[in-house]
Amino acid sequence: MSDRLLVLIRHGQSEWNLKNLFTGWRDPDLTEKGVAEAKEAGVRLKALGLQFDVAYTSMLQRAQRTAALALTELGQGGLPLVKDVALNERDYGDLSGLNKDDAREKWGEEQVHVWRRSYDVAPPGGESLRDTLARTLPYYVQEILPQVLRGQRTLVVAHGNSLRALVMVLEKLSPQGIVKREIGTGAPIIYRLKADATVESIKDLGT
C-alpha cells in the first residue's frame, strides 16, 4: 500500500478576484497571476517528489485550469480530471457579480460581513457555508476518501469555501474554527491519512 496522500489546492487568482467581485458559481478565468500561482503549485509539489493517480475538480474553469497547469508542471498533463458540481464554490446568489465595496454600501458593512464570514447565514438567493458543506462533504466521503484509503494519491483542486468543507472534517474544526481558517490561492495543503481516515500529518505550503 502506497501512502494515503491527499493534496488540496485552491485555484489561482481569478479575473473576478482581481476586480473584488463576488464570484460564486460564475465562471471567470484565471489572471496572469493566477496562472503563475497554478504553475508554482505544480513546481512546489514536484520539488517534494509528489505524483498523483487521480485528480478531482469542480465544474468551474478557474479550478480546472489550475489543476491542468499544476499537473503539467508535474509532467502529468495527461491525467484525467474528475469534475463534479459538488466541488463548486459557494453560490453567492444575489451578490454574484457585485463589487464587494458596492455591496457594503448597499447592505452595510456588518450585514455583508455576516454573509461572507458566518457559518450558517446565506446571502439572498445563495448558499451559506453550511449549505456548501452539505453538498461537498458527502461527495468527499463517497467518492474521494475511498480512493485515498486505497492508496491512490489524490489531488483536489477547488475553491475557498468548498475546500473549507474538506478542511473542516480533516482538521476537526468547529463551525467557528473553519470560518477563521485561511486557505491561500495556489498553495497546496498536503495531508497523509491513517487507515481510519484521520490525519497523520499536515503540511500547508501557504503558511
N, C-alpha and C positions, 0 to 999 in steps of 0.2 A: 504494500500500500504506500503510494507516494503521500507526501504530507497534505493535509487538508487546508488548502490555500484559498482564501477569498480576498480579492482586492476590489475596493470601491473607488471610483473616480467620479467627481462632479465635473460636468462639462466645462470646457474653457469659456472665457468671456464671450457673450453673445452681443449682437448689434444692439439689442434692447437693454442688456445690462449697461452698456456704454451710455445709452441715452437716458438711463434711470427710469425705465418704464416697467410697469408690472407686466410680466410675460406669461406665466402660467402655461396654458395649452397652445398659445400662439407659437408660431414656428420660425422665428428669425434664425439666420445663420450665425456662424462664428465671426468675430472680428479678426483682424490680423493678430492681435494679441492673443485671442482665444485659440487660433491655430498654433501659435508658438507654445502656448500652455499645454495643448494636447500633445504636441510633439515632445515637449520636455518631459511630460509624464512617461511617455514611452522610453525616453533616454534614461530616466531615473530607474525605471523598472529593469531595463536591460543591464544597467550597471550593477544591479543586485542579482543578476543571473536568472531572472524570472521569465517563464514562458507559460502559456495558457492552453488549456484543452477546450474551453468553452467560454463564450462571451455573450453577455446579455446587455440589452439597452432598451431605451424607450422608443416610442413611435415618432419622436421629435428629432429633426435633423441636427440640432446642436449637440445632442448626446451621441447620435450615430456617427457624426463626423469626428467627434473627439475620440470615440472608440477606434474608428478606422485609422486615424492619424497615429494614435499611440501604438496600435498593433503593427502598423507599417514600420515604425521605428524599431520594433522588436523583431522585425523580419517575419512577422506573422500576418501580413496584409491579406492573405487568403482565408483566414479563419472566419467562418460564417458568423454573423451576428443574429442572435435570437432576440427578436423585437416584440415588445408587449406593452400595451397601454397601461398596464398595472404599474409600470415604472415611470410613467409620465410625471412631470412636475405637478405640484398642487395647482388646481384650477382657481384662478383669482376672480372668476366671474365678471361682475360689472367693472372691476378695477383693471381688467386686462387691457393693455394698450395705453393706459393713462400714465402720465408722468407722476412719480411719487410725490413731488413737491406740490403739484396741482391737486392731487388727491388730499393732501394735508390741508390745503386752502379750502377745499370744498367740504370736507367732513370733520376737519380738526385734527391736530397732531395726536391727541390722545386716542381717538377712535381708530385712526389708521395704524397706530402702534399696536392696539389690541388686535386688529385684523392680521397684522403681519407677524406678531410675536406670541400671541396666546396659543394655547393648545387646542381649545375647543370652540372658539368663536370664528365663524366663517364670514367672509365678506359677502355682500349681496350677490346672490346667484352663483357663489363659488364654494370651495371646499375649505374646511378648517384643517389643521394639521392632523387632528384625529380622523377626519374623513379620509385623508391621504393614507394614513396608516392602515385604515380598514381595507383598502384595496391592494396596498403594496405588501403587507405582511403575509397574507395568505399565499400570494404568488411566491414569495421567498421561501416559505415553509414547504410548499407543494412542489415547486419547480427547481429552485436554485439550491437550497440546502441539501437535498438528496445527492446532487452532483458533487458538491463539496465533500460530503461524507463518504462518497465512493472513491475519493482521491482524485477527482477531476479538478485540475487547477482552474479556478473560476474568476473571471473578470466581470464586474458590473459597472457600466458607465451610465449614469443617470443625472439626477437633479438635486438641488439642495434639500428640498423637502421630501422627495421620495427616498433619498438616501438616509434622511433622518429616521425614517421608519426602520430601516435595517440597523442603523447605529443604535437606536433605542433598545432594540432587542439584544444585539450583540454585546453592548456595553452595560446592559441592565440599568438604563437611565429612567428616572421618573419623568412624568409629563413636564415638570418644571425644569428638570435637568436637560432634556432633549431640546427645549426651546433655547437654552443658553449655549448648546454645543455648536461651535462653528465648524463648517466644512468648506475648506478652501477650494477655489476653482482650479482644476487641473492638478490637484495634489493627491496622489494615491494614498489610501489608507489600507494597510496590509494586515490581514488577520490570519492567524493559524488557529484552527479549531481542534478541540478534543473530540474523541469519538462520540461524546454525548451532546455535541453541537455547541457547547460552551466555548468561550475564547481561551486559548492557551497563551497567545501573545498578540500585541497590537503594535504596529509601527506606523504612525501618522506622519507622512512626509510633508504635511502642511504646517507642522508645529516646530 
